[in-house]
C-alpha cells in the first residue's frame, strides 16, 4: 500500500503484512465494499497502490485478473505471491493509455501526496466504459482531525481543512503513526474525480457502528 515519491512503507513492510492480514472484521468490510462496487468482469483489473497484495483476492474472485502497481519494494516482496506486480509510481502509472477495463485503489488515497494526480492517471489508463473503484478511510470522520477514543462518539476538530501530511492519530499502535497520512477533504476528492474525466456512478459509506469509517465509490470513464 502506498505509492509516494519516497516509499515510506519499505521500513514497515513486514509489520504491515502481519497487521493487514490480521485485519479481521475491518478487512472483511473493506473487501465486501470493494466487491459490491466492482462487480464481476473479465480482463485485467489494476490494483493501484497494491501494497502487499492483500486485496487482490477480491477482483480475482469476481473473474478479473488483478495486476498490482506499487512504489514500495518491501511491500511488493509480499505481493508477488498473490498477483503479478510492477514497481511504479501511482501518479505516473507504467500502463498504456486507454488499455485497462478496470482499476481500483483500496485504503491508499491517504498514502499519496497528490491523489488527484493518481485519479488523472486512472482516467488516462481506463478504456472508455472502464470502471474504477475507490475505497478508503472516510474523509469526513477518519484522520488526524478525528478522535475515535470515545467511540461511538467521534470528535472532529478544525484540522479537517488541513491537507498536509500528519502522523497524528488517536491510535498509537496503528499505521498512521508509522507512515503518516495526507488528508483530502470529501469535496476535494469528488471534484478531483470529476476533473480526471471520470463519471461517478455510485457512492457507499460503511462502518461497524453509527459513524462510517469507510467511504467508497464507483466511477466510469465515459464512452
PyMOL commands that set and color helices and strands:
alter all, ss='L'
color gray80, all
select helices_A, chain A and resi 8-21+24-38+56-61+73-79+109-111+115-125+158-161+176-179+186-195
alter helices_A, ss='H'
color red, helices_A
select strands_A, chain A and resi 44-48+65-70+84-87+100-106+126-137+146-147+155-156+165-166+181-182+198-206+214-221
alter strands_A, ss='S'
color yellow, strands_A
deselect
rebuild
show_as cartoon
